[in-house]
């Protein structure tokens, strides 16, 4: 126990407590994140390596592949393998996001060659249980590479988290520290500031309804509230789940320009279908001012 505690402590000290404005650290890469608007939960394994690594402990052997289409030409992809081994659960993940191809111009406004912008993020995660599997600890480390044309930057990233199962009430409580980074190379000498996020999550499986309620919130290190998300997973059949979610961003996205646009502002919807060998996910997210995010993914049970 002492040895494991020291490992987590050293991981925490290893990273600076600020992330330098890299928004891709908080983007969505899987349909579950899209339909649940980024809420973290111990009931779903996909993307928990970055949301709260402790949650991957509940996972079976699984390989995830996913694609997310944002408005315009922005797309993100994920490839992930989750592998339980003895008393641990390990995960290896590669994420990529492409922002498209842009027209280049020189200082005189004359056209030059086109250029692209993208981010690539590779990470490894580990989770372990304590005290009869009621408490889980998890951590992830990663390498983040960002480029705009000929310019590039590099980060080392980290996330650490804890999960507590309260079996008597069919509840789970989780807490995670996200966006722990160390900048190895920067685009320029100017550094932007994006503080780490402290995420607190609650999930409860209702006794008389086929519904799992999930609520989580993000705080910065000054304890300022950044977001609150409310989502749910509805069991339609043994192998089919319906997912939905929203957040307090709904208030800002509701522009009172149309009933249906306001009704679905900041809303995620999705389905998950499971077979003996595969898990198929579809998800979509609606912006209040128009525009949608569409995502699809497939999981292969190993």
N, C-alpha and C positions, 0 to 999 in steps of 0.2 A: 504493500500500500504506500509506504513512504517513497519507494523508488518511483512509482507511477506519479505520485504527487510532484516529485522533483522534475519529472519529464515535462509535465504540463506547465510548471512554473518557469522552466528554462525556455519553453516555447513562447511563453508570454513575453519574457524579457527580450527574446531574440528580435521581436518585431517592434518597430516604432509605432507609437499610438496615433498615427495619422496616415491617411491614404491620400495621395496627391491628385485628387480630382479625376480618378478613373471610374467613370460611370458604368463601364461594362462589368465591374465587380458586382453590381446590383441588378443587372439585366436578367431577363428570363430566357432559359434555354430548353425548357421542357413543357409539354402541354399541362402538366399538373400545376406548375408555377403560374401559367397563363390563366387557367380556369379558377385558381384559388388566389389570384392577384398577389402571388409571392408569399402567402402564409406558410409557415413551417409547421410540420406535424410529424409525430412518430408513427402515423399510420401509412405514410407513403414514403418510399425510399428515394425516388428520383429527386435530385438536386439537394437532398439534405446534407450532402458533403460540404456545401458552401453555406447553407442556411443554419444548420446545427449538426455538426458531425456526430454527436451522440445518438441522433435518431437513426443512423444507418445500422445500429446494432440489431434492429428488428428485421433486417433484410435477409432474404434467401439469396442463393447464388443466381445472379441476374446480370445480363448485358443489356444496357439501354442505348438506343439510338433515337435521336429526335431532331426536328427541324422547326424553326419558328420564323414566320414571315411578318416583319413589322411594316408599317406604312412606308411608302417609297421603296427603295431598293435595299433596305436594311434587312439582313437575315442573320440568324444565329443557329448553330448546330452543336450537338453534344454527342459524345461517345463515352460510355461509362461501363465499367465492370465492377461488380460488388461480389466479394468472395469471403464468406465466413471461414475462419481457420482457427481451430481449437477454441480458445477462450476470447478470440478477437474477431472483429469483422473489418475487412480491408476494402478499400475502394480506390480505383484509379480512374481519373476523368480527364478528358480533353474537351475544352470548349473553344468555339471560334465564332466571332461575329464580324460580318462584313458590312461596311457602311456605303459601299458602292464605288463607282468610278466617276471621277470629277475632271472637268476641263481645267487645264493649267494655263496660267497667264504670267507674263513677266511684269517687271515694275513699270513698263510702259503700256500695259494693257493689251499686249500682243499675245495671241494664242501660242501656247507651247504644247508639249506632250501631255497627254492625260495621266492622271495618277490615281491610286486607290488608297483606301484607308481601312484598316482592320485590326482586330485584337485577337490574340491566341492565348489561352490559359490552360496550363497542364497542372494537375494537382493530385496528391495522394492523401488518403484519409484513413483513420483508424479509430475504432470504438471498442470499449471494453465495459463489461458489467461488473457491479459490486453489490454485495448484500442481497443474494438470492435474485439477482437480475432486476431489482427494483430501481437501482441507480446506475445510470450509464454515463461514462465520460468519453468524449471524442475530441479529436484534433485533426486538422488538415494543414498541409503546407503545399505551396505551389509556386510556379514560375509563370509570370504574366509578361507577354511581349506585345507591344503596341507600335504600329507604324502608320505614318502618313507620308506617302510618297517615299522620298529618300531619308526621311527623319524617323527615328525610332526611340523607344524607351523600354526599360525593363524593370520589373518589380519582383521581389519575393513576397509572397502573400501567406497569410495564416488565418485560421478560424479555430476557435475552441468552444466547446459547449458541454452542458450537463443536462441530463434528462432524469426526471423522477416520476416513477409510476405509483399512483395511489390506487391500488387494486380495489379497495373497499368501495370507492366511488366511481370506478371505471374512468379515472382521470389521469392526465399526464401534464406535468409542468416542465417546461424547458427554458433554459437561459443560455445565450450564446454571445460571444464577442466576435464581431465580423470586421473585415477590412483592416486587419493588422498587416502592415506592409513595411518593407524596406526598399527604397528606391535605389536601384543599382545604376541606372542610366536614365537621364532626363532629356526631353525634347530641347529644353533650354535651361538657362540658369534661373528662370522665374518659376517658383513653386506655388501651385495652388493648394488650398487646404480643404480637405474633406475628412471630418473626424470619423473615428471608428463608430460602429453601431452596436448598441447593446440591445439585443432582442429578447423579449420575454414572451413565451407562448403558453397557451392553455388549450387542451383538447379534452372532450368528454363524449363518451359513447352513451347515448340515451337508452334507458332501460325499456321503454315501451314504444319507441319509434326507431325505424331503421336509419338513424341519423347520427352522424358524428359532428359535433359542433367544434369549431376551431376559432380561436381568437389570438392574435399576437400583436405586439407593438414594438416599435423601434424608438430608441432614445440615443442621443449623442452623449459624449462624455461629460457634458454640462447638464445632463439629465433633462434636456429639452426634448419634448415629444416630437418625433418626425412623422409617424404614421401609426394608425391602428387599422388592422384588417379583421374582417369577420367572414368566415367561410364555412362551408359544410360539405360533407360527403354523404350522399343518400344511397343506400343499398336498394336497388330496384329488384335485382335477383341475386342469386348466389355469386354470379360471375359478372354482373353489370352494375357499375356505380355511376351516379350522376354527381357532378361537382359544380359548385358555384361560389362566388365570393365578391366582396366589394371592400372599400376602405373609406377613410375620411376624405380622400381626394375627390370623392363623389361630390362634395359640396362645391369645390372649385370648378369641377367640370360641368356642373349643371348650369346652363346658360339661359334657361327659360326660352329657348327658341323652338321647341317642339316637344310634345308630350313623350313620344317614344325615345327621342334622343336623351331627354332628361331621365326617363325611366331606366334606360340601360347605361347611363353614364357611369364610368368606372366600374363596370360589371364584367366578371369572368364567368364563362359557362363551359362545361366539358363533360365527356363521357370516358369511361374506362371499361374495357371488355377483357376478361381474363379467361384463358383456356388452360389446358394441362401444360402447354409448352410456351404459350405466348401471352403477352399483355399489350393490348392496343389502346393508345390514348389519343383523344382529339380534344382540342381546347381552343377557345376564342375569347377575345377581350375587346370591349367596346369603349372607345373614347367619347366623351361628351360632345365635342365639337365635330364629330365625324371621324371616320377611320377606324379600322379594326386590326387586331393582331390575330393571326391564325397559326396554330401549332399542331403538329402530329408527331407521334412517337411510337416505337415498338420496343417491347422488352422480350428477350429470349431467356427462358428459365434454363439454367445450366445444370 
